[in-house]
């Protein structure tokens, strides 16, 4: 897309609530604001009980805990990867996250 067309598409997405969390659906009753407040109050980083940082969260069969494809996987926090991590940089589009691809 051209920059003008891209800008208009993003504006339309925002107006429809696509670029925001206005229409976010909670997973397993996890409320972001509640979790955030709990973490800030306790001084601890969030750890997701529904998706723990362990091999079983990667999948099963080919990606299971004893798979050669997942051997050596090391779980890291964003700050362990770079000094200034950003979840979303310069806005988000529906094409930013696609199955099998992330961060392109």
N, CA, C and O atoms as a Tinker XYZ file with bonds, in Angstrom:
   416  protein
     1  N      0.829000   -1.187000    0.000000    73     2
     2  CA     0.000000    0.000000    0.000000    64     1     3
     3  C      0.870000    1.246000    0.000000    63     2     4     5
     4  O      1.986000    1.249000    0.519000    81     3
     5  N      0.345000    2.275000   -0.578000    73     3     6
     6  CA     1.056000    3.549000   -0.494000    64     5     7
     7  C      0.916000    4.080000    0.919000    63     6     8     9
     8  O      0.070000    3.615000    1.683000    81     7
     9  N      1.732000    5.039000    1.262000    73     7    10
    10  CA     1.677000    5.560000    2.628000    64     9    11
    11  C      0.322000    6.200000    2.936000    63    10    12    13
    12  O     -0.171000    6.075000    4.057000    81    11
    13  N     -0.286000    6.883000    1.965000    73    11    14
    14  CA    -1.593000    7.495000    2.177000    64    13    15
    15  C     -2.659000    6.420000    2.365000    63    14    16    17
    16  O     -3.479000    6.505000    3.279000    81    15
    17  N     -2.646000    5.423000    1.508000    73    15    18
    18  CA    -3.627000    4.340000    1.613000    64    17    19
    19  C     -3.439000    3.575000    2.920000    63    18    20    21
    20  O     -4.413000    3.193000    3.570000    81    19
    21  N     -2.194000    3.357000    3.296000    73    19    22
    22  CA    -1.896000    2.653000    4.543000    64    21    23
    23  C     -2.398000    3.462000    5.735000    63    22    24    25
    24  O     -2.994000    2.913000    6.661000    81    23
    25  N     -2.152000    4.764000    5.702000    73    23    26
    26  CA    -2.595000    5.644000    6.787000    64    25    27
    27  C     -4.118000    5.633000    6.906000    63    26    28    29
    28  O     -4.656000    5.581000    8.012000    81    27
    29  N     -4.815000    5.681000    5.765000    73    27    30
    30  CA    -6.276000    5.652000    5.778000    64    29    31
    31  C     -6.800000    4.315000    6.297000    63    30    32    33
    32  O     -7.780000    4.274000    7.040000    81    31
    33  N     -6.151000    3.232000    5.907000    73    31    34
    34  CA    -6.560000    1.901000    6.370000    64    33    35
    35  C     -6.384000    1.796000    7.884000    63    34    36    37
    36  O     -7.244000    1.247000    8.573000    81    35
    37  N     -5.280000    2.317000    8.399000    73    35    38
    38  CA    -5.051000    2.288000    9.848000    64    37    39
    39  C     -6.071000    3.144000   10.582000    63    38    40    41
    40  O     -6.548000    2.772000   11.654000    81    39
    41  N     -6.404000    4.294000    9.999000    73    39    42
    42  CA    -7.395000    5.173000   10.621000    64    41    43
    43  C     -8.744000    4.471000   10.683000    63    42    44    45
    44  O     -9.424000    4.533000   11.707000    81    43
    45  N     -9.142000    3.802000    9.600000    73    43    46
    46  CA   -10.401000    3.054000    9.591000    64    45    47
    47  C    -10.376000    1.939000   10.630000    63    46    48    49
    48  O    -11.359000    1.722000   11.337000    81    47
    49  N     -9.266000    1.240000   10.720000    73    47    50
    50  CA    -9.128000    0.169000   11.709000    64    49    51
    51  C     -9.315000    0.711000   13.123000    63    50    52    53
    52  O    -10.029000    0.117000   13.931000    81    51
    53  N     -8.666000    1.848000   13.421000    73    51    54
    54  CA    -8.786000    2.444000   14.754000    64    53    55
    55  C    -10.224000    2.856000   15.042000    63    54    56    57
    56  O    -10.718000    2.652000   16.151000    81    55
    57  N    -10.899000    3.433000   14.050000    73    55    58
    58  CA   -12.284000    3.855000   14.238000    64    57    59
    59  C    -13.193000    2.666000   14.534000    63    58    60    61
    60  O    -14.199000    2.802000   15.230000    81    59
    61  N    -12.832000    1.501000   13.999000    73    59    62
    62  CA   -13.612000    0.285000   14.239000    64    61    63
    63  C    -13.142000   -0.448000   15.495000    63    62    64    65
    64  O    -13.681000   -1.498000   15.846000    81    63
    65  N    -12.141000    0.107000   16.164000    73    63    66
    66  CA   -11.627000   -0.508000   17.379000    64    65    67
    67  C    -10.634000   -1.617000   17.130000    63    66    68    69
    68  O    -10.300000   -2.363000   18.051000    81    67
    69  N    -10.151000   -1.745000   15.895000    73    67    70
    70  CA    -9.236000   -2.835000   15.547000    64    69    71
    71  C     -7.847000   -2.610000   16.123000    63    70    72    73
    72  O     -7.203000   -3.574000   16.538000    81    71
    73  N     -7.371000   -1.400000   16.164000    73    71    74
    74  CA    -6.023000   -1.109000   16.674000    64    73    75
    75  C     -6.012000   -0.852000   18.180000    63    74    76    77
    76  O     -5.023000   -0.352000   18.716000    81    75
    77  N     -7.093000   -1.188000   18.855000    73    75    78
    78  CA    -7.181000   -0.929000   20.289000    64    77    79
    79  C     -7.584000   -2.211000   21.011000    63    78    80    81
    80  O     -7.817000   -3.247000   20.387000    81    79
    81  N     -7.659000   -2.122000   22.322000    73    79    82
    82  CA    -8.135000   -3.276000   23.083000    64    81    83
    83  C     -9.600000   -3.117000   23.487000    63    82    84    85
    84  O    -10.081000   -3.824000   24.373000    81    83
    85  N    -10.306000   -2.191000   22.839000    73    83    86
    86  CA   -11.707000   -1.941000   23.168000    64    85    87
    87  C    -12.567000   -3.191000   23.017000    63    86    88    89
    88  O    -13.497000   -3.408000   23.794000    81    87
    89  N    -12.258000   -4.006000   22.023000    73    87    90
    90  CA   -13.058000   -5.198000   21.757000    64    89    91
    91  C    -12.339000   -6.480000   22.195000    63    90    92    93
    92  O    -12.684000   -7.578000   21.756000    81    91
    93  N    -11.358000   -6.327000   23.047000    73    91    94
    94  CA   -10.592000   -7.497000   23.484000    64    93    95
    95  C    -11.485000   -8.462000   24.255000    63    94    96    97
    96  O    -12.320000   -8.056000   25.063000    81    95
    97  N    -11.290000   -9.730000   23.990000    73    95    98
    98  CA   -12.029000  -10.778000   24.682000    64    97    99
    99  C    -11.085000  -11.403000   25.704000    63    98   100   101
   100  O     -9.975000  -11.814000   25.367000    81    99
   101  N    -11.535000  -11.469000   26.947000    73    99   102
   102  CA   -10.684000  -12.045000   27.990000    64   101   103
   103  C    -10.487000  -13.534000   27.736000    63   102   104   105
   104  O    -11.410000  -14.230000   27.315000    81   103
   105  N     -9.297000  -14.003000   27.991000    73   103   106
   106  CA    -9.004000  -15.430000   27.913000    64   105   107
   107  C     -9.000000  -15.980000   29.328000    63   106   108   109
   108  O     -8.275000  -15.483000   30.190000    81   107
   109  N     -9.790000  -16.983000   29.565000    73   107   110
   110  CA    -9.823000  -17.656000   30.868000    64   109   111
   111  C    -10.017000  -16.654000   32.014000    63   110   112   113
   112  O     -9.394000  -16.768000   33.069000    81   111
   113  N    -10.888000  -15.679000   31.781000    73   111   114
   114  CA   -11.219000  -14.653000   32.786000    64   113   115
   115  C    -10.017000  -13.827000   33.233000    63   114   116   117
   116  O    -10.011000  -13.296000   34.344000    81   115
   117  N     -9.006000  -13.713000   32.385000    73   115   118
   118  CA    -7.840000  -12.897000   32.718000    64   117   119
   119  C     -8.114000  -11.454000   32.303000    63   118   120   121
   120  O     -8.247000  -11.155000   31.116000    81   119
   121  N     -8.196000  -10.580000   33.272000    73   119   122
   122  CA    -8.435000   -9.164000   33.015000    64   121   123
   123  C     -7.106000   -8.411000   33.113000    63   122   124   125
   124  O     -6.446000   -8.432000   34.151000    81   123
   125  N     -6.730000   -7.757000   32.035000    73   123   126
   126  CA    -5.425000   -7.093000   31.967000    64   125   127
   127  C     -5.210000   -6.118000   33.124000    63   126   128   129
   128  O     -4.187000   -6.180000   33.806000    81   127
   129  N     -6.161000   -5.228000   33.345000    73   127   130
   130  CA    -5.976000   -4.201000   34.379000    64   129   131
   131  C     -5.827000   -4.822000   35.764000    63   130   132   133
   132  O     -5.005000   -4.369000   36.561000    81   131
   133  N     -6.609000   -5.848000   36.055000    73   131   134
   134  CA    -6.509000   -6.522000   37.350000    64   133   135
   135  C     -5.144000   -7.181000   37.506000    63   134   136   137
   136  O     -4.497000   -7.049000   38.545000    81   135
   137  N     -4.711000   -7.894000   36.463000    73   135   138
   138  CA    -3.401000   -8.552000   36.499000    64   137   139
   139  C     -2.275000   -7.529000   36.642000    63   138   140   141
   140  O     -1.323000   -7.741000   37.392000    81   139
   141  N     -2.396000   -6.425000   35.917000    73   139   142
   142  CA    -1.378000   -5.370000   35.966000    64   141   143
   143  C     -1.257000   -4.807000   37.380000    63   142   144   145
   144  O     -0.157000   -4.654000   37.910000    81   143
   145  N     -2.411000   -4.502000   37.983000    73   143   146
   146  CA    -2.405000   -3.954000   39.343000    64   145   147
   147  C     -1.797000   -4.940000   40.340000    63   146   148   149
   148  O     -1.043000   -4.545000   41.229000    81   147
   149  N     -2.128000   -6.224000   40.189000    73   147   150
   150  CA    -1.572000   -7.243000   41.086000    64   149   151
   151  C     -0.049000   -7.307000   40.959000    63   150   152   153
   152  O      0.662000   -7.394000   41.960000    81   151
   153  N      0.437000   -7.262000   39.731000    73   151   154
   154  CA     1.886000   -7.325000   39.503000    64   153   155
   155  C      2.589000   -6.096000   40.068000    63   154   156   157
   156  O      3.639000   -6.215000   40.699000    81   155
   157  N      2.013000   -4.916000   39.845000    73   155   158
   158  CA     2.616000   -3.685000   40.365000    64   157   159
   159  C      2.620000   -3.680000   41.891000    63   158   160   161
   160  O      3.601000   -3.276000   42.516000    81   159
   161  N      1.519000   -4.129000   42.483000    73   159   162
   162  CA     1.413000   -4.156000   43.944000    64   161   163
   163  C      2.422000   -5.124000   44.561000    63   162   164   165
   164  O      3.039000   -4.818000   45.581000    81   163
   165  N      2.583000   -6.277000   43.945000    73   163   166
   166  CA     3.487000   -7.294000   44.496000    64   165   167
   167  C      4.945000   -7.088000   44.077000    63   166   168   169
   168  O      5.854000   -7.667000   44.672000    81   167
   169  N      5.163000   -6.253000   43.040000    73   167   170
   170  CA     6.517000   -6.032000   42.539000    64   169   171
   171  C      7.063000   -7.213000   41.763000    63   170   172   173
   172  O      8.275000   -7.351000   41.600000    81   171
   173  N      6.166000   -8.066000   41.284000    73   171   174
   174  CA     6.585000   -9.260000   40.539000    64   173   175
   175  C      6.163000   -9.155000   39.078000    63   174   176   177
   176  O      5.161000   -8.518000   38.752000    81   175
   177  N      6.934000   -9.783000   38.214000    73   175   178
   178  CA     6.582000   -9.845000   36.802000    64   177   179
   179  C      5.469000  -10.871000   36.608000    63   178   180   181
   180  O      5.370000  -11.833000   37.369000    81   179
   181  N      4.643000  -10.668000   35.602000    73   179   182
   182  CA     3.520000  -11.566000   35.328000    64   181   183
   183  C      4.010000  -12.935000   34.878000    63   182   184   185
   184  O      4.917000  -13.043000   34.052000    81   183
   185  N      3.409000  -13.960000   35.421000    73   183   186
   186  CA     3.634000  -15.332000   34.985000    64   185   187
   187  C      2.271000  -15.930000   34.701000    63   186   188   189
   188  O      1.419000  -15.998000   35.587000    81   187
   189  N      2.064000  -16.361000   33.476000    73   187   190
   190  CA     0.767000  -16.854000   33.023000    64   189   191
   191  C      0.587000  -18.329000   33.376000    63   190   192   193
   192  O      1.285000  -19.190000   32.840000    81   191
   193  N     -0.344000  -18.614000   34.273000    73   191   194
   194  CA    -0.616000  -19.998000   34.656000    64   193   195
   195  C     -1.249000  -20.795000   33.519000    63   194   196   197
   196  O     -1.148000  -22.021000   33.487000    81   195
   197  N     -1.905000  -20.096000   32.581000    73   195   198
   198  CA    -2.540000  -20.780000   31.443000    64   197   199
   199  C     -1.525000  -21.108000   30.344000    63   198   200   201
   200  O     -1.756000  -22.002000   29.529000    81   199
   201  N     -0.418000  -20.393000   30.324000    73   199   202
   202  CA     0.624000  -20.593000   29.312000    64   201   203
   203  C      1.982000  -20.467000   29.994000    63   202   204   205
   204  O      2.709000  -19.500000   29.767000    81   203
   205  N      2.322000  -21.443000   30.827000    73   203   206
   206  CA     3.577000  -21.348000   31.583000    64   205   207
   207  C      4.807000  -21.450000   30.688000    63   206   208   209
   208  O      4.757000  -22.029000   29.602000    81   207
   209  N      5.895000  -20.888000   31.154000    73   207   210
   210  CA     7.156000  -20.922000   30.397000    64   209   211
   211  C      7.810000  -22.288000   30.574000    63   210   212   213
   212  O      8.810000  -22.432000   31.277000    81   211
   213  N      7.225000  -23.276000   29.925000    73   211   214
   214  CA     7.748000  -24.643000   30.001000    64   213   215
   215  C      7.449000  -25.377000   28.694000    63   214   216   217
   216  O      6.578000  -24.950000   27.937000    81   215
   217  N      8.143000  -26.451000   28.425000    73   215   218
   218  CA     8.020000  -27.156000   27.142000    64   217   219
   219  C      6.598000  -27.567000   26.755000    63   218   220   221
   220  O      6.270000  -27.586000   25.569000    81   219
   221  N      5.760000  -27.890000   27.718000    73   219   222
   222  CA     4.401000  -28.326000   27.377000    64   221   223
   223  C      3.587000  -27.217000   26.706000    63   222   224   225
   224  O      2.603000  -27.508000   26.027000    81   223
   225  N      3.974000  -25.971000   26.881000    73   223   226
   226  CA     3.255000  -24.855000   26.259000    64   225   227
   227  C      3.572000  -24.707000   24.776000    63   226   228   229
   228  O      2.850000  -24.014000   24.058000    81   227
   229  N      4.627000  -25.339000   24.314000    73   227   230
   230  CA     5.026000  -25.209000   22.909000    64   229   231
   231  C      4.179000  -26.059000   21.979000    63   230   232   233
   232  O      4.084000  -25.764000   20.788000    81   231
   233  N      3.578000  -27.084000   22.491000    73   231   234
   234  CA     2.740000  -27.929000   21.653000    64   233   235
   235  C      2.876000  -29.389000   22.018000    63   234   236   237
   236  O      3.260000  -29.741000   23.133000    81   235
   237  N      2.556000  -30.221000   21.064000    73   235   238
   238  CA     2.605000  -31.664000   21.271000    64   237   239
   239  C      3.092000  -32.316000   19.988000    63   238   240   241
   240  O      3.332000  -31.621000   19.001000    81   239
   241  N      3.239000  -33.606000   19.978000    73   239   242
   242  CA     3.780000  -34.358000   18.845000    64   241   243
   243  C      5.123000  -33.773000   18.417000    63   242   244   245
   244  O      6.113000  -33.905000   19.136000    81   243
   245  N      5.164000  -33.124000   17.247000    73   243   246
   246  CA     6.435000  -32.601000   16.722000    64   245   247
   247  C      7.049000  -31.516000   17.600000    63   246   248   249
   248  O      8.265000  -31.325000   17.593000    81   247
   249  N      6.224000  -30.813000   18.347000    73   247   250
   250  CA     6.734000  -29.727000   19.193000    64   249   251
   251  C      6.618000  -30.056000   20.674000    63   250   252   253
   252  O      6.722000  -29.162000   21.515000    81   251
   253  N      6.407000  -31.305000   20.999000    73   251   254
   254  CA     6.236000  -31.731000   22.383000    64   253   255
   255  C      7.492000  -31.559000   23.217000    63   254   256   257
   256  O      8.561000  -31.247000   22.693000    81   255
   257  N      7.354000  -31.767000   24.532000    73   255   258
   258  CA     8.455000  -31.561000   25.466000    64   257   259
   259  C      9.730000  -32.351000   25.157000    63   258   260   261
   260  O     10.824000  -31.911000   25.512000    81   259
   261  N      9.608000  -33.495000   24.511000    73   259   262
   262  CA    10.796000  -34.315000   24.239000    64   261   263
   263  C     11.179000  -34.301000   22.760000    63   262   264   265
   264  O     11.946000  -35.149000   22.304000    81   263
   265  N     10.646000  -33.342000   22.019000    73   263   266
   266  CA    10.909000  -33.240000   20.585000    64   265   267
   267  C     12.291000  -32.650000   20.321000    63   266   268   269
   268  O     12.760000  -31.779000   21.054000    81   267
   269  N     12.928000  -33.135000   19.270000    73   267   270
   270  CA    14.231000  -32.569000   18.895000    64   269   271
   271  C     14.086000  -31.115000   18.449000    63   270   272   273
   272  O     15.044000  -30.345000   18.520000    81   271
   273  N     12.888000  -30.735000   17.988000    73   271   274
   274  CA    12.660000  -29.358000   17.531000    64   273   275
   275  C     12.579000  -28.368000   18.693000    63   274   276   277
   276  O     12.792000  -27.170000   18.507000    81   275
   277  N     12.274000  -28.862000   19.877000    73   275   278
   278  CA    12.153000  -27.949000   21.018000    64   277   279
   279  C     13.276000  -28.117000   22.039000    63   278   280   281
   280  O     13.327000  -27.391000   23.032000    81   279
   281  N     14.158000  -29.055000   21.802000    73   279   282
   282  CA    15.299000  -29.239000   22.716000    64   281   283
   283  C     16.150000  -27.972000   22.713000    63   282   284   285
   284  O     16.436000  -27.419000   21.651000    81   283
   285  N     16.540000  -27.529000   23.851000    73   283   286
   286  CA    17.398000  -26.356000   23.944000    64   285   287
   287  C     16.659000  -25.032000   23.930000    63   286   288   289
   288  O     17.293000  -23.978000   23.981000    81   287
   289  N     15.317000  -25.057000   23.861000    73   287   290
   290  CA    14.557000  -23.810000   23.900000    64   289   291
   291  C     14.769000  -23.162000   25.261000    63   290   292   293
   292  O     14.660000  -23.817000   26.298000    81   291
   293  N     15.071000  -21.877000   25.247000    73   291   294
   294  CA    15.298000  -21.130000   26.477000    64   293   295
   295  C     14.247000  -20.026000   26.554000    63   294   296   297
   296  O     14.118000  -19.218000   25.635000    81   295
   297  N     13.506000  -19.998000   27.641000    73   295   298
   298  CA    12.482000  -18.975000   27.836000    64   297   299
   299  C     13.143000  -17.714000   28.375000    63   298   300   301
   300  O     13.920000  -17.774000   29.327000    81   299
   301  N     12.833000  -16.561000   27.760000    73   299   302
   302  CA    13.433000  -15.300000   28.190000    64   301   303
   303  C     12.380000  -14.211000   28.273000    63   302   304   305
   304  O     11.350000  -14.261000   27.601000    81   303
   305  N     12.659000  -13.241000   29.103000    73   303   306
   306  CA    11.845000  -12.036000   29.202000    64   305   307
   307  C     12.336000  -11.063000   28.126000    63   306   308   309
   308  O     13.491000  -11.139000   27.707000    81   307
   309  N     11.466000  -10.149000   27.675000    73   307   310
   310  CA    11.877000   -9.196000   26.633000    64   309   311
   311  C     13.167000   -8.437000   26.959000    63   310   312   313
   312  O     14.001000   -8.241000   26.074000    81   311
   313  N     13.342000   -8.010000   28.204000    73   311   314
   314  CA    14.559000   -7.257000   28.579000    64   313   315
   315  C     15.821000   -8.098000   28.482000    63   314   316   317
   316  O     16.927000   -7.558000   28.475000    81   315
   317  N     15.668000   -9.410000   28.408000    73   315   318
   318  CA    16.834000  -10.277000   28.235000    64   317   319
   319  C     17.244000  -10.347000   26.763000    63   318   320   321
   320  O     18.330000  -10.826000   26.436000    81   319
   321  N     16.371000   -9.868000   25.881000    73   319   322
   322  CA    16.637000   -9.896000   24.439000    64   321   323
   323  C     17.151000   -8.566000   23.911000    63   322   324   325
   324  O     17.982000   -8.535000   23.004000    81   323
   325  N     16.656000   -7.460000   24.480000    73   323   326
   326  CA    17.120000   -6.133000   24.062000    64   325   327
   327  C     16.896000   -5.149000   25.204000    63   326   328   329
   328  O     16.112000   -5.413000   26.116000    81   327
   329  N     17.580000   -4.030000   25.151000    73   327   330
   330  CA    17.531000   -3.075000   26.263000    64   329   331
   331  C     16.241000   -2.263000   26.318000    63   330   332   333
   332  O     15.844000   -1.813000   27.393000    81   331
   333  N     15.585000   -2.071000   25.184000    73   331   334
   334  CA    14.377000   -1.256000   25.151000    64   333   335
   335  C     13.275000   -1.984000   24.373000    63   334   336   337
   336  O     12.925000   -1.566000   23.270000    81   335
   337  N     12.725000   -3.065000   24.932000    73   335   338
   338  CA    11.726000   -3.835000   24.189000    64   337   339
   339  C     10.416000   -3.066000   24.026000    63   338   340   341
   340  O     10.011000   -2.306000   24.905000    81   339
   341  N      9.773000   -3.279000   22.896000    73   339   342
   342  CA     8.478000   -2.659000   22.619000    64   341   343
   343  C      7.560000   -3.737000   22.074000    63   342   344   345
   344  O      7.923000   -4.469000   21.153000    81   343
   345  N      6.374000   -3.829000   22.647000    73   343   346
   346  CA     5.404000   -4.811000   22.171000    64   345   347
   347  C      4.891000   -4.399000   20.797000    63   346   348   349
   348  O      4.833000   -5.212000   19.875000    81   347
   349  N      4.522000   -3.128000   20.671000    73   347   350
   350  CA     4.067000   -2.587000   19.386000    64   349   351
   351  C      4.840000   -1.304000   19.140000    63   350   352   353
   352  O      4.868000   -0.418000   19.995000    81   351
   353  N      5.461000   -1.201000   17.987000    73   351   354
   354  CA     6.245000   -0.029000   17.640000    64   353   355
   355  C      5.658000    0.591000   16.382000    63   354   356   357
   356  O      5.539000   -0.087000   15.362000    81   355
   357  N      5.291000    1.864000   16.434000    73   355   358
   358  CA     4.769000    2.582000   15.271000    64   357   359
   359  C      3.429000    2.021000   14.803000    63   358   360   361
   360  O      3.193000    1.892000   13.602000    81   359
   361  N      2.554000    1.689000   15.747000    73   359   362
   362  CA     1.213000    1.221000   15.403000    64   361   363
   363  C      1.178000   -0.249000   15.035000    63   362   364   365
   364  O      2.210000   -0.873000   14.787000    81   363
   365  N     -0.024000   -0.785000   15.004000    73   363   366
   366  CA    -0.206000   -2.204000   14.686000    64   365   367
   367  C     -1.204000   -2.353000   13.550000    63   366   368   369
   368  O     -2.106000   -1.532000   13.383000    81   367
   369  N     -1.030000   -3.395000   12.784000    73   367   370
   370  CA    -2.003000   -3.718000   11.746000    64   369   371
   371  C     -2.364000   -5.185000   11.880000    63   370   372   373
   372  O     -1.663000   -5.943000   12.550000    81   371
   373  N     -3.440000   -5.581000   11.252000    73   371   374
   374  CA    -3.882000   -6.976000   11.330000    64   373   375
   375  C     -2.896000   -7.919000   10.651000    63   374   376   377
   376  O     -2.985000   -9.133000   10.833000    81   375
   377  N     -1.958000   -7.384000    9.875000    73   375   378
   378  CA    -0.981000   -8.216000    9.176000    64   377   379
   379  C      0.329000   -8.377000    9.961000    63   378   380   381
   380  O      1.231000   -9.083000    9.511000    81   379
   381  N      0.441000   -7.733000   11.120000    73   379   382
   382  CA     1.682000   -7.806000   11.897000    64   381   383
   383  C      1.937000   -9.193000   12.473000    63   382   384   385
   384  O      3.085000   -9.623000   12.581000    81   383
   385  N      0.883000   -9.884000   12.836000    73   383   386
   386  CA     1.033000  -11.220000   13.416000    64   385   387
   387  C      0.264000  -12.208000   12.553000    63   386   388   389
   388  O     -0.962000  -12.150000   12.468000    81   387
   389  N      0.982000  -13.100000   11.925000    73   387   390
   390  CA     0.389000  -14.138000   11.083000    64   389   391
   391  C      0.886000  -15.492000   11.579000    63   390   392   393
   392  O      1.995000  -15.599000   12.104000    81   391
   393  N      0.066000  -16.518000   11.412000    73   391   394
   394  CA     0.465000  -17.840000   11.872000    64   393   395
   395  C      1.801000  -18.228000   11.253000    63   394   396   397
   396  O      1.974000  -18.182000   10.035000    81   395
   397  N      2.738000  -18.610000   12.105000    73   395   398
   398  CA     4.053000  -19.040000   11.635000    64   397   399
   399  C      5.037000  -17.910000   11.430000    63   398   400   401
   400  O      6.212000  -18.161000   11.158000    81   399
   401  N      4.588000  -16.670000   11.553000    73   399   402
   402  CA     5.471000  -15.519000   11.358000    64   401   403
   403  C      5.167000  -14.462000   12.408000    63   402   404   405
   404  O      4.005000  -14.193000   12.713000    81   403
   405  N      6.202000  -13.876000   12.948000    73   403   406
   406  CA     6.017000  -12.833000   13.943000    64   405   407
   407  C      7.182000  -11.861000   13.863000    63   406   408   409
   408  O      8.338000  -12.267000   13.745000    81   407
   409  N      6.866000  -10.575000   13.927000    73   407   410
   410  CA     7.912000   -9.566000   13.980000    64   409   411
   411  C      8.558000   -9.221000   12.662000    63   410   412   413
   412  O      9.700000   -8.762000   12.641000    81   411
   413  N      7.861000   -9.428000   11.557000    73   411   414
   414  CA     8.449000   -9.080000   10.260000    64   413   415
   415  C      8.145000   -7.655000    9.898000    63   414   416
   416  O      8.560000   -7.185000    8.838000    81   415
